[in-house]
Amino acid sequence: MLLADGGQSAGFVIYVKNGKPVYHYNFFDIERTSITSSVALPAGKSTVSFEFRYDGGGAGKGGEAVLFVDNKEVGKRRIEWTVAGRFGIDTFGVGCDTGSPVCRNTSRHFRS
């Protein structure tokens, strides 16, 4: 687990599975979107980042979700709907998912 915000009802996580970063977005358990990197992380330090290119036009609209490794695009998918408010309080974690799990495919805590 690299980063988590939200919980089982709605939120997002960025984690590493089989050496590849994964972005997972949970829209109220109605729609779940995952983006798995097309490449494995290289040895040593890397920067994993994410960009959401919002359609605009009001709250709750969709957009294009893009995953990057070392500033290179490694995956993208469309997300049709977004949460129009907050995911909750005390649900943001770095290196762990401290609340209820956002994604069913991850453990709640970082494992090295």
C-alpha positions in Angstrom: 0.0 0.0 0.0 1.4 3.4 -1.0 -1.6 5.7 -0.5 -5.2 5.3 0.6 -8.1 7.7 1.0 -11.6 6.7 1.8 -13.0 3.3 2.7 -15.1 0.4 1.6 -18.0 2.7 0.5 -15.9 5.0 -1.6 -12.3 6.0 -2.1 -9.0 5.3 -3.9 -5.8 3.5 -3.3 -2.4 3.3 -5.0 -0.5 0.1 -4.2 2.0 -2.3 -5.7 1.1 -5.8 -6.9 3.6 -8.2 -8.5 6.0 -5.3 -8.9 3.6 -3.0 -10.7 1.8 0.0 -9.3 -2.0 -0.1 -9.3 -4.5 2.7 -8.9 -8.0 1.6 -7.8 -11.1 3.8 -7.5 -14.2 2.8 -5.7 -17.4 4.7 -6.5 -19.8 3.7 -3.7 -19.2 0.0 -4.6 -21.3 0.6 -7.7 -18.3 0.9 -10.0 -14.7 0.0 -9.3 -12.0 1.1 -11.7 -8.4 -0.3 -11.6 -5.4 0.7 -13.6 -2.4 -1.6 -13.5 0.9 -0.2 -14.8 2.1 -1.7 -18.1 5.6 -1.9 -16.7 7.1 -3.1 -13.4 8.9 -0.7 -11.1 12.6 -0.5 -11.8 15.1 -1.4 -9.1 15.9 1.5 -6.8 13.8 4.6 -6.2 10.9 5.6 -8.4 8.2 8.1 -8.4 4.6 6.8 -8.8 2.1 9.5 -9.6 -1.5 9.9 -10.7 -3.5 12.5 -12.6 -7.2 12.9 -13.0 -8.3 14.9 -16.0 -11.7 16.0 -14.9 -14.4 16.6 -17.5 -15.7 19.6 -15.6 -19.2 20.9 -15.6 -20.0 20.4 -12.0 -19.4 18.1 -9.1 -19.5 14.3 -9.6 -18.6 14.2 -13.3 -16.1 11.8 -14.8 -12.7 12.1 -16.5 -9.6 10.2 -17.5 -7.5 8.6 -14.9 -3.8 8.4 -15.7 -1.0 6.5 -13.8 2.7 7.4 -14.2 6.0 5.9 -13.2 8.9 8.4 -13.2 6.8 10.9 -15.2 6.1 8.3 -18.0 2.5 7.3 -18.6 2.0 3.6 -17.8 -1.8 3.2 -17.8 -5.1 5.1 -18.2 -8.8 4.4 -18.0 -12.0 6.4 -18.0 -13.9 6.9 -14.7 -17.5 7.8 -15.4 -18.5 9.2 -12.0 -16.7 10.8 -9.1 -17.7 11.4 -5.4 -19.0 14.9 -5.2 -17.8 15.4 -1.6 -15.3 14.0 0.9 -14.5 10.3 1.3 -14.7 10.7 5.1 -12.7 11.9 8.1 -9.5 10.2 9.3 -9.4 8.0 6.2 -6.1 9.1 4.6 -3.1 6.9 4.9 0.4 6.7 3.6 1.9 3.2 3.6 -1.3 1.8 5.0 -5.1 1.8 4.6 -6.1 2.9 8.2 -9.9 2.8 7.7 -12.1 0.1 6.2 -10.3 -1.2 3.0 -11.0 0.7 -0.2 -10.0 -2.2 -2.4 -10.8 -5.9 -1.7 -7.5 -7.0 -3.4 -5.2 -5.4 -0.9 -4.2 -6.0 2.7 -4.8 -3.0 4.9 -1.1 -2.5 5.8 2.1 -2.1 3.8 4.2 -5.2 3.6 7.8 -5.0 2.5 
